[in-house]
Amino acid sequence: MMSTPSRTELDEDAPGRARRAERLATVISASVLHELGTPADLFRVSVVRLWENHYRVNVQTGPDAVSTRVAHSFFLKVDEAGAVQAASPAIVRLY
């Protein structure tokens, strides 16, 4: 008979999952900027996981947090390593 892991056992892996998610977001962000180029006034690239291997990436530009705007937004499908498999819209080099 198999036992169900306790809440404590499940929570022990939470820091590892968070580190993996952060590393994956960093890889995805770098991939997008590599293909797009880096805007001169880049403020931040935000990567949000939507569901398994699907992400929303917003490239924000502006001089400060109050003045930012989303200059580019992509829906991505990535592989397990974070390599972009598909992008909508397509990422084209602009910078």
N, CA and C of each residue as an Amber inpcrd file, in Angstrom:
protein
   285
   0.8390000  -1.1740000   0.0000000   0.0000000   0.0000000   0.0000000
   0.8920000   1.2480000   0.0000000   0.6140000   2.1650000  -0.8910000
   1.4130000   3.3830000  -0.9890000   0.8740000   4.4280000  -0.0250000
   1.7850000   5.1420000   0.5860000   1.3480000   6.2120000   1.4710000
   1.4230000   7.5450000   0.7360000   0.6010000   8.4460000   1.1410000
   0.5840000   9.7890000   0.5690000   1.6020000  10.6390000   1.3180000
   2.4450000  11.4080000   0.5930000   3.4120000  12.2630000   1.2940000
   2.7060000  13.2840000   2.1730000   3.2970000  13.5390000   3.3230000
   2.7160000  14.5380000   4.2190000   2.9560000  15.9320000   3.6750000
   2.2210000  16.9020000   4.1820000   2.3730000  18.2950000   3.7730000
   3.8100000  18.7530000   4.0190000   4.4020000  18.3200000   5.1330000
   5.7800000  18.7020000   5.4490000   6.7380000  18.1690000   4.4080000
   6.5470000  16.9050000   3.9950000   7.4180000  16.3200000   2.9750000
   7.2890000  17.0620000   1.6550000   6.0680000  17.4430000   1.2850000
   5.8620000  18.1810000   0.0390000   6.4880000  19.5660000   0.0990000
   6.3890000  20.2300000   1.2330000   6.9190000  21.5820000   1.3850000
   8.4410000  21.6090000   1.4210000   9.0810000  20.4780000   1.7490000
  10.5470000  20.4390000   1.7980000  11.1570000  20.7080000   0.4300000
  10.4590000  20.3710000  -0.6300000  10.9850000  20.5730000  -1.9800000
  10.6510000  21.9550000  -2.5360000   9.8560000  22.7400000  -1.8180000
   9.4370000  24.0600000  -2.3070000  10.6170000  24.9670000  -2.6460000
  11.6500000  25.0670000  -1.8020000  12.7790000  25.9310000  -2.1720000
  13.4810000  25.4690000  -3.4520000  13.5900000  24.1750000  -3.6490000
  14.2050000  23.6560000  -4.8720000  13.3810000  23.9840000  -6.0980000
  12.0580000  23.8490000  -5.9820000  11.1820000  24.1940000  -7.1040000
  11.2710000  25.6780000  -7.4130000  11.3340000  26.5090000  -6.3840000
  11.4330000  27.9590000  -6.5890000  12.7360000  28.3220000  -7.2890000
  13.8350000  27.6830000  -6.9010000  15.1350000  27.9590000  -7.5530000
  15.1040000  27.5250000  -9.0140000  14.5230000  26.3560000  -9.2910000
  14.4290000  25.8820000 -10.6770000  13.5710000  26.8320000 -11.5120000
  12.4480000  27.2930000 -10.9460000  11.5740000  28.2180000 -11.6640000
  12.2860000  29.5360000 -11.9440000  13.0670000  30.0240000 -10.9760000
  13.8110000  31.2740000 -11.1620000  14.8830000  31.1170000 -12.2370000
  15.5910000  29.9890000 -12.2210000  16.6090000  29.7440000 -13.2540000
  15.9680000  29.6570000 -14.6340000  14.8310000  28.9720000 -14.7290000
  14.1410000  28.8410000 -16.0020000  13.6810000  30.2090000 -16.5090000
  13.1480000  31.0370000 -15.6260000  12.7240000  32.3920000 -16.0160000
  13.9080000  33.2050000 -16.5210000  15.0700000  33.0400000 -15.8960000
  16.2720000  33.7510000 -16.3340000  16.6940000  33.2980000 -17.7260000
  16.6350000  31.9990000 -17.9840000  16.9900000  31.4570000 -19.3060000
  16.0150000  31.9710000 -20.3620000  14.7260000  31.9520000 -20.0480000
  13.7070000  32.4270000 -21.0030000  13.9030000  33.9090000 -21.3040000
  14.1290000  34.7090000 -20.2800000  14.3560000  36.1480000 -20.4520000
  15.5640000  36.4040000 -21.3420000  16.6550000  35.6990000 -21.0750000
  17.8770000  35.8680000 -21.8740000  17.6400000  35.4530000 -23.3200000
  16.8760000  34.3810000 -23.5330000  16.5850000  33.9240000 -24.8980000
  15.7900000  34.9620000 -25.6760000  14.8030000  35.5510000 -25.0210000
  13.9840000  36.5710000 -25.6870000  14.8390000  37.7820000 -26.0550000
  15.6550000  38.2460000 -25.1090000  16.5070000  39.4070000 -25.4050000
  17.5650000  39.0900000 -26.4510000  18.0250000  37.8530000 -26.4910000
  19.0090000  37.4610000 -27.5060000  18.3900000  37.5590000 -28.9020000
  17.1370000  37.1210000 -29.0340000  16.4660000  37.1660000 -30.3350000
  15.9590000  38.5630000 -30.6860000  15.4310000  39.2830000 -29.7050000
  14.8490000  40.6110000 -29.9190000  15.9080000  41.6950000 -29.9970000
  16.9610000  41.5380000 -29.2060000  17.9230000  42.6070000 -28.9890000
  17.5220000  43.3140000 -27.7040000  18.3890000  44.1570000 -27.1910000
  18.1090000  44.8350000 -25.9250000  17.7490000  46.2890000 -26.1720000
  16.5090000  46.6790000 -25.8110000  16.1280000  48.0890000 -25.9670000
  17.0340000  48.9860000 -25.1130000  17.3260000  50.1780000 -25.5900000
  18.2020000  51.1040000 -24.8700000  17.6350000  51.4570000 -23.5040000
  16.3150000  51.5330000 -23.3920000  15.6910000  51.9240000 -22.1280000
  15.0150000  50.7360000 -21.4320000  15.6160000  49.5420000 -21.5580000
  15.0620000  48.3460000 -20.9140000  14.9210000  48.5610000 -19.4170000
  13.7360000  48.2900000 -18.8920000  13.4970000  48.3850000 -17.4560000
  13.4850000  46.9920000 -16.8370000  12.7130000  46.0730000 -17.4520000
  12.5920000  44.7340000 -16.8850000  11.9760000  43.7980000 -17.9190000
  12.3060000  42.5250000 -17.7920000  11.6400000  41.4740000 -18.5510000
  10.9230000  40.6060000 -17.5240000   9.6050000  40.5260000 -17.6220000
   8.8550000  39.6850000 -16.6860000   8.4330000  38.4020000 -17.3910000
   8.6100000  37.2950000 -16.6900000   8.2830000  35.9730000 -17.2140000
   7.2630000  35.3530000 -16.2660000   6.0940000  35.0220000 -16.7980000
   5.0270000  34.4460000 -15.9770000   4.6260000  33.0960000 -16.5640000
   4.6780000  32.0680000 -15.7250000   4.2620000  30.7370000 -16.1660000
   2.7430000  30.7010000 -16.2180000   2.2020000  30.2780000 -17.3600000
   0.7580000  30.1810000 -17.5200000   0.2830000  28.7630000 -17.2240000
   0.8940000  27.7980000 -17.8630000   0.6650000  26.3870000 -17.6020000
   1.8870000  25.6520000 -18.1080000   1.8970000  24.3520000 -18.0160000
   3.0730000  23.5510000 -18.3360000   3.7620000  23.9910000 -19.6280000
   5.0060000  24.4710000 -19.4900000   5.8590000  24.8850000 -20.6120000
   5.3040000  26.0490000 -21.4380000   4.3450000  26.7850000 -20.9300000
   3.7840000  27.9470000 -21.6250000   3.9360000  29.1750000 -20.7250000
   4.4630000  30.2500000 -21.3110000   4.7890000  31.4510000 -20.5420000
   4.3260000  32.6990000 -21.2630000   4.1030000  33.7480000 -20.4870000
   3.8590000  35.0950000 -21.0160000   5.0960000  35.9000000 -20.6500000
   5.7020000  36.5650000 -21.6270000   6.8940000  37.3720000 -21.3890000
   6.5900000  38.8000000 -21.8250000   6.7750000  39.7380000 -20.9080000
   6.6070000  41.1620000 -21.2040000   7.9520000  41.8560000 -21.0930000
   8.3070000  42.5960000 -22.1170000   9.5310000  43.4040000 -22.1070000
   9.0900000  44.8300000 -21.8130000   9.4720000  45.3100000 -20.6380000
   9.0680000  46.6480000 -20.2030000  10.2200000  47.6350000 -20.4070000
   9.8750000  48.8120000 -20.9140000  10.8690000  49.8520000 -21.1380000
  10.4440000  51.1240000 -20.4230000  11.4130000  51.9760000 -20.1670000
  11.1330000  53.2550000 -19.5290000  12.2290000  53.6150000 -18.5480000
  12.2890000  54.8800000 -18.1680000  13.3700000  55.3530000 -17.3000000
  13.2240000  54.9420000 -15.8340000  11.9780000  54.6790000 -15.3890000
  11.7680000  54.3130000 -13.9880000  10.4520000  53.5520000 -13.8670000
  10.1660000  53.0320000 -12.6690000   8.9810000  52.1970000 -12.4470000
   7.6780000  52.9210000 -12.7540000   7.6400000  54.2140000 -12.5530000
   6.4150000  54.9830000 -12.7840000   6.1420000  55.1760000 -14.2800000
   7.1910000  55.2040000 -15.0690000   7.0630000  55.5380000 -16.4890000
   7.1900000  54.3410000 -17.4270000   7.1460000  53.1200000 -16.9150000
   7.3540000  51.9750000 -17.8000000   6.1370000  51.7130000 -18.6730000
   6.4200000  51.0270000 -19.7600000   5.3580000  50.5600000 -20.6490000
   5.7710000  49.1860000 -21.1620000   4.8130000  48.3750000 -21.5320000
   5.1030000  47.0730000 -22.1190000   5.3700000  47.3140000 -23.6040000
   6.6350000  47.2440000 -23.9730000   7.0260000  47.5060000 -25.3590000
   6.8240000  46.2700000 -26.2350000   6.9630000  45.0820000 -25.6390000
   6.8120000  43.8300000 -26.3800000   6.2050000  42.7990000 -25.4460000
   5.3340000  41.9690000 -25.9950000   4.6970000  40.9230000 -25.2080000
   4.5980000  39.6690000 -26.0640000   4.9910000  38.5450000 -25.4820000
   5.0110000  37.2850000 -26.2240000   4.3890000  36.1660000 -25.3990000
   3.6980000  35.2580000 -26.0800000   3.3010000  33.9870000 -25.5020000
   4.3070000  32.9720000 -26.0150000   4.9310000  32.2290000 -25.1090000
   5.9740000  31.2940000 -25.5050000   5.6460000  29.8720000 -25.0860000
   6.0920000  28.9420000 -25.8940000   6.1460000  27.5340000 -25.5060000
   7.6280000  27.2070000 -25.4500000   8.0870000  26.6400000 -24.3400000
   9.5080000  26.3410000 -24.1560000   9.6860000  24.8640000 -23.8430000
  10.9140000  24.3690000 -24.0460000  11.2050000  22.9910000 -23.6540000
  11.6300000  22.9650000 -22.1870000  11.9970000  21.8060000 -21.6900000
  12.3470000  21.6470000 -20.2710000  13.5390000  22.4980000 -19.8560000
  14.4350000  22.8080000 -20.8050000  15.6180000  23.6110000 -20.5080000
  15.3570000  25.1090000 -20.6500000  14.1770000  25.4790000 -21.1600000
  13.8390000  26.8860000 -21.3220000  14.0640000  27.4220000 -22.7210000
  14.4770000  26.5740000 -23.6610000  14.6760000  27.0180000 -25.0400000
  13.3160000  27.2720000 -25.6830000  13.1920000  28.3700000 -26.3820000
  11.9240000  28.7610000 -27.0100000  11.6300000  27.8300000 -28.1870000
  10.4730000  27.1860000 -28.1270000  10.0170000  26.2980000 -29.1980000
   9.0690000  27.0220000 -30.1440000   8.2510000  27.9270000 -29.5860000
   7.2900000  28.6890000 -30.3880000   7.0120000  30.0040000 -29.6770000
   6.7760000  31.0510000 -30.4840000   6.4720000  32.3680000 -29.9310000
   5.3400000  32.9960000 -30.7320000   4.4240000  33.6280000 -30.0130000
   3.3340000  34.3460000 -30.6570000   3.2130000  35.7110000 -29.9880000
   3.4170000  36.7860000 -30.7340000   3.8940000  36.8320000 -32.1120000
   5.3390000  36.3720000 -32.1970000   5.7990000  36.1610000 -33.4150000
   7.1900000  35.7450000 -33.6170000   8.1290000  36.8230000 -33.0790000
   9.2450000  36.3830000 -32.5190000  10.2480000  37.3300000 -32.0110000
  11.1900000  37.6600000 -33.1600000  11.2770000  38.9330000 -33.4910000
  12.1870000  39.3880000 -34.5550000  13.1580000  40.4100000 -33.9520000
  14.3600000  40.4370000 -34.4680000  15.3760000  41.3670000 -33.9740000
  15.0070000  42.7900000 -34.3210000  14.8530000  43.6150000 -33.2930000
  14.5130000  45.0260000 -33.4770000  15.5990000  45.9560000 -32.9510000
  16.4910000  45.4380000 -32.1330000  17.5090000  46.3000000 -31.5000000
  18.8950000  45.7500000 -31.7550000
